[in-house]
Amino acid sequence: MNYKATIEEENKEIAKRYKNLLKETYQTLSRSDKLMIRKAFNLSVEAHSNQRRKTGEPYIFHPISVAKIVANEIGLGAISIAAALLHDVVEDTAYTLNDIERLFGETVARIVSGLTKISSLKKDKDHSIQAENFRKMLLTLHDDVRVILIKVADRLHNMQTMDAMPAYKQVKIASETLYIYAPLAHRLGLYNIKTELEDLGLKYTEPEVYKDILSKISESKEDQEIYIKSFENTLNSGLSKESFKYQIKGRFKSIFSIRRKMRKQNVSFEEVYDKFAIRIIYEPTSKDEKFDAWKIYSIVTDYFKPNPSRLRDWISQPKSTGYEALHITVVGPQSKWVEVQIRSNRMDEIAEKGYAAHFKYKQGIENDNGLDGWLNRLKETLENQSINAVDFVEDFKLNLYAKEIYVFTPKGDLKSLPKGASALDFAFSIHTDVGLKCRGVKVNGKLVPLSFELSSGDQIEVFTTSNNKPNARWLDFVITARARTKIKTALKEQEKKIAEEGKAILARKLRHLKINFNEKSLNELVVFFKLKTSFDLFFRIGNGAIDNTQLKNFVSQRNNMIVNFFKKRLVRPPSKELINKEEVSTKYDDLVFGTEEEKLDYTASKCCKPIPGDKVFGFITINEGIKIHKNDCPNSISLQSNYAYRVIKAKWIDSTNQEFKAILKVSGEDNKGIVNNLTKIISNTMDVFIHSINIAGNEGVFDGKLSISVKNRTQLNKLIESIKKVEGVKKVQRVNTM
């Protein structure tokens, strides 16, 4: 941005912008109104005289632009325009709220106070600064809704002029805009502003997607104009016959809404069938606007076939924001689907200006189901001072988008995550190390499992520990690509360490069995255990899946092979070719069912012939037990929709990584720290997971039960031996039930 201008040029531009502001007000200004606005303008120019925007322009350009949005696009009056001009004065300059009140009165001062950001808060980890800022802005709402309307205008201009900011700030501000300000603009009926905020939010959060859709819309502009003309020509005679005065406008739907449709329907830009809407704005021919709207509906559907399931009647029952219109989707010219919106001039003005037009036309009638009712309910929420700021934001129900959620960090930063993301996904979104070392999570102050599904507005605090290790179970509930990739990488690293230990153990054991540790012996072992590589062998030795008894069985068979050598007079050492011919999947050799991952008898269905590693489900047949089908089996939709109660979850696993639940009974002399010592031993044992600990002391002795998950018997025996060494423990035995 190379902004260059002389002082004289700047002054001319400031004066020009101010005149345009006064020229384009929605409401008629009195002489006293103009005097107050001029006074606010003069003070703002003087207060911000030494400030520049990031672009290099005079700072006063920003308050004037915000005031113009307030005056023209939202349609507010003199008090709001003055407050908009002054909205940054208290925060950024030497002027105080007392000065504003003295010069402009209590109302303007209260609005400016509501607009002034919190510059410092108690450094309390349970507070979100962003949520507190938002709450403070809303606290003046029960006195004056204009605070929020000006704040929305302020955010719109900031979004319009954000190119000069660093990328990380652009993404942060755009995320806040999509989470808080766009839905708020929608809630206040500011549909044009809401649309622009969404599009600008997308521009900075997904720039490539934004540019792609924008270029395609631009390319289609000419075709769209021809299409609208064709539509208007078809309707013209029917509408004129009924003496309607009307205008027909056409517009592409917003970039944000087109992108949402593309994602929801999983289609390309070209395949979105209702990319643009046609609006018929009419002057009522009678006092009954509703009757006229349905008359126009009848004319439109005489010419174009409607889709009955897409009719939206917001005239009989207006939206709570005050929005009124009839929306119908019809098969238009060229057999294309097109949405038609039917509105009177009054309805269109309310849709354009929202709050201001709503009150202009309301004429003193209270509408508890409309904007007033919403403001009253919000006032009750605001008066509940005990509610946490983040809970408040959640109660405000701002998240309108199905495909993504926005959550808070303890410091108040907003994070965007896919809908359905778990607490652990959030930990990985902060940093890889935070995810890998995550041992616990608090959501809105409460401890939750790592698999806890997050909702918009949640505040998340992550606890880490340096000796924590990722677990294969994590892959069952994380959904973000980042988390899945990092967990898999870390698990591979763990496997490498276990394999290195296994290699050393195997070398020692083979030496003890008088067998050379060389490539020939390793190949023989790999073939004997039906594996594919020496790495698989080392890993299984390391985690205890292959124990001494199995190694002795190998030695016995090997000795028999030596005898057979003399019988066959030919030795063919195992080769890699032989290994590769093994039709055994070492990665997926067991199938387990249900959430408890039980092993059950089953047969493979003939219709889709599943093999180890396929994504499958179990189906309980009447006479043939459980049959497994691939998820994409031709019969899967039929089975799952008609017989859902007979479908059971199933998945292939690596048996050496499968976990089994074991219960240990522990007893001994009671002493301080016995529980801590036991948990430390269990936690330090590789891949052992604690389900529950139940220990009770009684006059110097203790008795308890531990429920744990282990990989295999060898690992369990090692753990039992370690527990026996804990001071005070006298007896450890495995039992069948808790």
C-alpha positions, 0 to 999 in steps of 0.5 A: 500500500503506497499511500501518498498525499499532501496535507492539503489533499488530505484535508480536501478528502476529509471534507469531501467524505464528511459531506458525503456522510451528511448527504447519504443519511437514511433519516432526515436530520434537523439543524440541531442534529447536524450541529451535533454531528459537526461538533463530534466530527471536529472533536474526532478530527482533532483527537486523531490528528496525529494517528495514521491507519496501517495503510498510511491514511489519516485515522479520521477516515475510519470514524467517518466510514463507520459513521457512514455505514451507521447513517446509510446502510443501517439507517440510524440517526444523529446520536448514533452518527455522532457516537460512531464518529467518536467511537475510538476517541476515549480508547486511543486519545487523551479524551475521557468519557467524562469529556464526552458526557460533558460535550455530548450528553449522557446518551452519546457517552453511554454508547461510546463507553459500550464501544470502548474495548477493555484494555486490561483484565485480571489475568485469570485463566478462566476468563476469555478476554474476547468474550469479556469484550463482547459481553461488555459491549452487550451490557449497554444493550438493555439501555441502547441497542445502538451500541451493537449496531455501531460495533457491527459497522466498526467491524465491517469497515475494519474487515473492508480495510484489512489488507495492510494487516499481517496475515495472522491478524487477518485470520484472527479478526476474520474468525471472530467476525464469522463467529460473533459479528456475522451471526449478530448482524443476521440476528439484527436483520442486517442481511446486507452487512451479514453477507458482506461480513461472511464474504470478507471472513471467507476472503481471509480464512480461505483466500484460495476458495474465495478467489476461485468462486469470485472469479467464476461469479465474475465470468457468469455476470453477463449470462446472469443479466441475460437470464434475469431479463428473460425471466422478467419478460416472461412475467411482465404481462402477468404482473402488468395485467394485475396493475402491479408496480414492481421492479425485478432485481437479480443477484448471485448468492453470496460467495460464503453461501455458495461455498457452504452449498458446495461443501454441504452437497459435495459439488463443484461451483457449476453443480450448485443449482441455485446460485442466484436469486431473483427478487420481485419488489412490489408496491402494494395495490391494497392495504393487504400486503400479504394478499398481494404477495400471494397474488404475485406468487400465483402469477409466478407459478402460472409461468414457472413450475415451483418446487413445493418443498422449497416454499418459505412463507415469512409473511404469515409468520415473520422471522424473529428478526422482523424479516418478511418475504415469500421465497419460492424455488421454481424451474426458470428459463433454460430449465434452471432452478432459481429462487424467487423472493417476493417482498413489498417496498416496506419488507425490502426496506426492513431487510436492507436496514434491519433495526432502524426500518423495523422501528420506523414501520412499527409505529409503537406496536410492541412485538414480543415475538420479534426483535423486541422479544429477542432484546428482552430475553437478551436483557435477562441473560445480561442481568445474570452476572453470575454467568461465565463470559464464555458460557454467555457467548454460548447461551447467545447461540451465535454459531449458525454454521453446521460445518465448523465451530469456533472455540476459545482458548483460556487467553480468549483467542478464537480457534476454528475447528471442524464440527465434531472435533474432540478436545484432543483435536483442539490440543493438537490445533494449539501445537503438536507437543501440546497434543502429544503430551496432553494428559487432561482437558477442562472444557468450561471449567470441568474435566472431560475425557479427551474424546469429548466433542466440542461445541461452539463457544466452549472454552478449553484448557489443556493439561500436559505432562512431559512423560505422556505418550500418544495412544493408538486409541486416540485415532478412534476419536480425533477427526482433524488431519493434523491430529491424525498425522501427528499421532500416527507419526508418534506411534511409529516412533514409539514402535521404533523404540520398542523394536530397538529394545526387541532387537537387543532382547532377541540377540541376547536370547538367541545367544542363550539358545546357541543360535547366531544372530544373522540375516539367515536366522532372522529370515527363518524367524520371520517365516516361522511367525508368519511375519513380513519383515524383521521389524515386525519380529523385533516389535513383537519381541519388544512388546512381549507378543513373542515370548520364550515358549514361542522361541523354544518352539522355533528352535525345535522346528529348526532342529527338525529342519536340520535333520530333514536336510540330510533326508532331502540332501538340499537346503533352501534357506528362507528367502525374501521371495518366500516371505512375500508369498505369505498371504497373511496380513500382519497389520490386520490379523484379528477382527473385533466387534462392538465398543468393547472390541470382543472377539466373536465367531463370524463368516465373511459374506459372499456378496462383497468378500471382505478381507483383513484391513477392509472397513467392515460391519457385522450383521447378525443373521437369523440362522448363520450367526454373524456375517461381515460386510464391507462398508461399501457393500452393495447391500450395506445401505439396505441392511443398515436402514432396514435392520439397524438393530442387527448391525454391530460395529466391527474393525480389523486390528493388529492383534499385537496392539490389541488391549485386554482388560485385566483386574488385579487385587492388591493388598498389604500394609497401609501407608501414606502415598500407596495410591500415588506409588501404584499409579506411578508404576502403572503409568511408567509401564509402556502402553498400560492404561488405567480404567479404575482404582479402588483402594480402601484402608482399614487400621493399618492394612489396605485392600484394593482392585485395579482395572487396567488394559494390557497388550498381553500376558507377558506385559501383565506379568511384568507389571505384577512383578513391578507392583510387588516391589512397591513398599507396603504391597504384600500380595498381587493376584489377577481376579475375574471380576471387580 
